[in-house]
Structure formats: C-alpha cells, structure tokens
Amino acid sequence: MINRIKEIICCAMILVIAACGSNIDQTENNTDPNKPVNLKLASTYPSSLIILGSMAKRFEEQIDIISGGNIKFKFFEPGALVPPLETFDAVSYGALDSAWSSPGFWSGKVPALQTFAAIPFGPDSAEYMAWYYNGGGQEIYEDIYHRHNIHSIICGISPPEASGWFKHEIKSLEDLKGLRMRFFGLGARVMSKLGVSTQLLATGDIFTALELGAIDATEFSVPAVDQRLGFDKLATHYYFPGWHQQSTFFELMINLDKWNDLSNLQKAQINVTCGDNMRFGIAEGEALQAEAINKLKEGGTIFHKWPDEMLDAFEAAWIEVARDEAAKDPDFKRAWQSLENFRQSYKTWKELGYIKADR
C-alpha cells in the first residue's frame, strides 16, 4: 500500500514537472506561433515616394502574404500618428508598435546609428551588406538599439545618391560658405565643417523650404526620387557623385517588448521579408535612374561632377568628422573601427575581383 502511494506521488510530480517544462518551452518559444499579430507602422517617408517610401508599403504587403495573413503591419503616412522625427522615441516608449525610417535620422539621439545609414566615401551596397551581415555590424547595431528598447532590422537599401541641388553653380569651396542646406547624416557634419549651415528636414518640408528661401540648396536621394519631388523646378544645378551616401540603409524599428512577444517563426518571417525587400530595393533603385536622368536633362537640369579638388576637400573634412565623433562616443568608435577594419580586409578582394570604373 505504501509503495502504491509512493508511485502515485511520483507520477503526480512527473506530471507537474512536465507541465512546467511545457510552459517554459512555450515561453522561450514566445508561445503560440499562430497567434495573429497586428502592428501599426508609422513612417518617416510617404508611401508615394518611390524606393524610400514604397519599400515600406511593399513590406506591408509581402509580410501579409508570407505569413499567410498571420502578421499584419498597418502602414501610416508621415505625421498620421506622430511627427516623423519623433518616431524613434515613440517606438522606444511603446507608444508606437513600429516605424519605417533610416538610422541616420537619429543622429541627435544616438550618434553611432549614423554609421548604419550611410558613410561619406563609404562602401557601396554589396560591401555595406557584407560588413553588416558578416563583418560584425549587425551585432553592434542590435546592441545599440536594444538599449533603447527597440529591435531594428535593416529592411531596405538604395544605390548612390546625388550630391545635391543648388540654385547657383558651385565653383569653389568659397561658394559653399554661408549656404543654408538641407543635409542628412554624417555628410551634414562634413558640410558644416566647410561653412555650410545645415539642417535636417523631413521629406514633406524640403520643397517648401527651398521654394520660400528658407534653404538655398538640398540633397535628398537618387535622381528617380529627386525628380518626383520636383526639386528641378526650384534649383538648376545638380551635383554628383553622392560622396556622402554611396549606399543607404533603411530600417524597420519594432518596440523590443513587441518583438520579444513574437514567436520564432514570426520573427523569421519578418526577417525573410526584409531580406527580400532589400533585394527588390537595390534592383529597382539601380534600374530607375537612367530614365529619371534623361527626364531631368530634357527639363533643363544642368548636371555637374565635383572636380577632384572638391572631393579631396570633402574627404579631408570627413576624416576629421569621423575622428571627432569617435573621440566623443564609444559606440560610434566601436562601429566605425569595425567598418574600417572590415574595409581594409575587403579591399584586397575588391581590387582583385572587380574591374575599376575608370579603367
């Protein structure tokens, strides 16, 4: 009888432990992988803006398909939920589920994130992705964002940008001094060193600022995007190459608590969709530029290429900016050194494997 009681107690204990173990496993795997997810997606770019905003709409559509309707992101135009430049804080605090942006918008809050948006005289899209995914970039990126209660995923990429629109021809460094110019990311720091008064404006504010004379010049994106925004109606002189953004990353920010509530399957589906979005973004970005350039030329836009002495001046100023930022911010230093070390190693392959453009 006593042995029978012991057997019953042991069986009961095993059942309790098994149940606890099952609950632990479910918690670790973020519970039910089929639990529907509905997230609001704020954007810093309008959906009508090719590449920059349309990639967000494409993500919204593709994640619904890939997840079989299990994951839905509802896209909201800039300003519909919060002002565009306040989305970082809103996602961090949980007031927003998610947001579409570029890490360079948060330079005033987290300077190191600029290294994950675009680098002056930096890598092209292939090299940038190589560093991010295989050179240590992603680990640094996620570590920084997680400290702000955000999980961010690189979810889009664009080819080299134009260097900017100017109302008057720029013939020397002296012509830059005193100009008021909309500029993004680390390139803005470079221009500031050269005497330009820079400011970061949201997409919807740039045309009006240029039209009213609040700024004298602007850079924004690739020709296909700039042409659709109508900058050629206000400025005649269009400069290349885009030394400040040879490639640009775009991001999907998700509140970290919301991200942790997702199942492993749901996380994988979001990552896969973002990966496909990057493939589509770079292919579309490269394909659209020739037609846009032809339209701009037909409309009277004057195309310029910076002479070597101007590019040398920009690069010298950039080296100073990078050193200054690294000295001030440990995270910037960590990301910048990681990228530089990778580029030094990658340089050997690039010189051996690729045909030089100026050959």
N, C-alpha and C positions, 0 to 999 in steps of 0.2 A: 504493500500500500504506500509506504513511504517512498519507495523507488518510483511508483507511478506518479505521485505528486511532484517529485523532482523532475520527471520527464515533462510533465505539463508546464511547470515553471520555466524550464529550459526552452521549450517550444515557444512559449509566450515571449520570452526575452529575445529569441531569434527573430520573431515577427516584428517586434518593436524596433530592433536594430535595423532590420531590413527596410522597414518603413522610413526610419530616419535617414538611412542611406539613400533611399529613393528620393526623399525630399532634398537632400544635399545635392544629389546629382542634378535634380531639376533646377535648383538654384544656380549651380555652377554653369548649367547649360542655358540659363536665362529662361527657364520654364518652357511653356508650350511654343514650339517653333511655328505653329499655325495660327497663333494669336494675331488677329488683324492689327495693323499699325497705321495710324493716321497722323501725319505731322504737317504743320504749317511751315511753308518755306518762304521766308522773306528774301528779297533780292536787292542788291545794290545796282543792278543793271536791268533796264527794261527788257521785256521779252521780245520786243520788236527789233532789238539791236542784234544784228547778225553776229554770230560766234559768241560774243561776250554774254549776251542775254539768252540767245536761242539755245545755247548749250544747257542752260538751266531748265528750259521748257522740255528739251529733248530728254533730259534725265527724268523729269517728272513723268513723261510718257513711257519711257523704257522700263523704269523700275516697276511700274504697274504691270507691264507685260511679263517681265522676267520673274516677278514674284507671284504671278497668277492672280493678281488683284489683292494679294495679302498685305502689300506695303503700298501706301498711298501718300505722296507728298503733294500738298496743295500749294501751287505757286502763287505768290502775291507780288504785284508790281512794287517798285521802289516807293517808299513812303506810305504804302497802304496800311502797314502795321506799325512801323516805327520809322523815323528818319533814316535814310540809307547808311549814314556814317555812325549810327548808334546800334547797328545790328550786333556787333561783337559783344557789347555789354548785355544786350537783351538776351542773347543766346547763353551767355555765361551765367546770368542770374536765373534762367529758366523762363523768362517772360516770353521768349520765342523758342519754339522747338528746334528750328534750323534756319540757316541762311546761306545764300549763294553770294560769293564775293571773290576777292583776291587778297591774299595775306598782306600785300603792300598797303592796303587801306588802314592797317592798324599800327602804322609806324609810330604814332604818338603815344600809343599804349604799350606796345611790345616791339621795340626797335629790331630785335632779331628776326621777327617774322618777315621783314623786308627781303631777307636772303632767300625766302621761299616764294617770292613773287616774280622778281626779275632782277638781274645783276648787270650793272653797267659793264660793258666789254666782256660780258659773261657768256655762258655756254648756249649753244643752240638747243633746240628741243630734245634731240637724241641724247646729247651729253648731259643735259639738265636732268632728264629722267633717269639716266644711268646712275648719276650721283644719288638722286633721291631714293631710288629703289634698291640699289646695290652698293652704294658708297657710304652709307651711314646717315644720309639726310633725313630719311623718314623717322628714324628713332629720335633724333633731336627735335624734329618738328612736332611729333606727337607728345614728347615730354613737355615741351613748352606749352602747348595748348591744354594738356590735361591739368596743368597747374592753374589754369583759368576756367576749369570745369567745362571745357569744350573738347569734343573729339572732331578733328577736322580731317577731311580726305581730299587729296588733290583729285579734282574731278573734271578738269579741262585744261587745255593748253592752246596757245596761239603762236603763230610764227613771228618773225621780227616785225617790230612796229616802225612807223615813220618817226622821224626825229622831231617834227613839229611844224606848225603853221605860223607864218609870220606875215604881217601886213607890209613889211618893208624888207628888202634884201639885206641879209647879214653878211658883211664883207670882212669883218674882223671881230676880235674879242671886244673891242670898244663898243661895237654896235649892240652888244648884249647888255651892257651895263645900264641899269635903271629900268630895263624892261619888266613889265608885270606879266607873269606867265603861269598858266595852269600847268602843273607838272606832278608826276606820280612817283612815289617810292624813292629809292636811293638816287635816281637821276636828279630829283629835285635838290638834293643836298649838293650835288655837283654844280648845278646851275647857280645855286645860291653862292657858292664859293667864287663864281665868276661874275658876281654882281647882279644877277637876276633876282627879282623879288618874286618868289614862287608861292603858290597856294594850291591846295588840293581841293578841287570842286567835284561834286557828284555829277554824274553824266548829264542829268537834265538841266544843270545850271550853267554848263560851259558855253553853249551857243549864245545865250542871253548876255552873259558876262562879256563875251567877245563883241557882241553887237553893240552893247551900251558903252563899251570902252573901259569897263572895269578891269579888263586884262588886255594886253597888247598882242598876246600870242598864246598858243596852246599846243600841247601834244596830247594825243589820246590813244590811238590804236593803229591798226593796219589800214591801208588805203580803202578796202571794201567797207570798213566800218566808218572811217572818217568821211567818206563820200556820202554815205547815207545820212550822216548827221549834218551835212551841209556846210562844213567849215570853209569849203572853197568859195562860198558866197560872200564870206567876210574877210578872207585872207588869201593872197595870191601866191605866196612863196611857200613851197612845200619841200622840206629838207629830209635827206637820207644820208647814211644809213641810221637806223634806230640804235645808236650805240648804247642807249640806256636800257633797252629791252630787246635783246636778241631772241628771247622767248619768254612767255609769261604764263605762270601757273594760275589756275582758278580753283576755288575751293568750295566744298560743301561742309559747312560747320553744323554740328549737331550737339545739342546740350549733352554733356557727358552722362548725366543721370539717365536721360532718354536712351542714349546709345547703349549703356550697360543693361538696360531693360530688354534689349533686343535679343533674340535667340542667335546662336552661332550661324544658323542658316540665313537668317535675315541680314546679319552683318555681312556675310559672304555675298549675298545678292546685291547689296548696296555697293560693295567694293567692286564687284564684277561690272556692274552698270557704269560706275565711274571710269573703270578701265576702258570700257567700250566707248564712253563719251570722249575720252582723250584721243583715242584712235580717230574717231569721227571728226573731232575738233581740228586736229592738225591737218588732216586730209582736206577738209573743207577750207580751212584757212589758207592753205597753200594754193588751192585751186581757184579761189575767187579774186585774187589780186590783179591779175593781168587785165581783166575786163574793167575793173574799177579804175586802174591807172589810165587806160585808154579813154574812159569817160571824162576823167579829170583833165586830161590833156586837151580833149576836144572842147572842154568848157573854159579853157584859158589858164588853167593852173600851170605855174612855172615850177618845174622840178629842178632841185639842186642836190648835188652831193657835196658834203663837207670836204674841204681840202685837208690834206694830211696835217697841216699845222694846227687846224682847229681840232681835229680828232686827237692829236697829241696833247693839246691843252685840256680837253675834256678828260682824257685818260689820266693825266698827271693829277688833276683835281680829284678824280675818283680814288686814286691810290691814297691821297690824303684823307678823304672822307672815310674810307674803309679802315684806315689806321685809327682815326679818331673814334669811330664807332666801336671798334674792337677794344680800345683802351677804356671806354666808358661802360661797356656792357658785356659781362661774361658770356651770356647766351649768344650774343652777336659774334663774339670772338670764337666760340666753340663751333658755330655753324659756318662762319667764314673760313676758318682754318680747315675744317673738314672738306669744304668745297675746293679750296685751293690745293690741298694735298691730293684730292682726287683728280683735279685737272692736271696737275703736274705728272701724275702717273698716266692719265688718259692721253696726254699729249703725244706720247710715243706712238700709240696706236693711231691717233688721228693723222699724224704726219706720214706714217707708213701706209695706211689703208685708204686714205681719201685723196682725190685729185684736188689740188688747190684751185680756187676760183680764178685767180689772177695768172694762171699758168700760160 
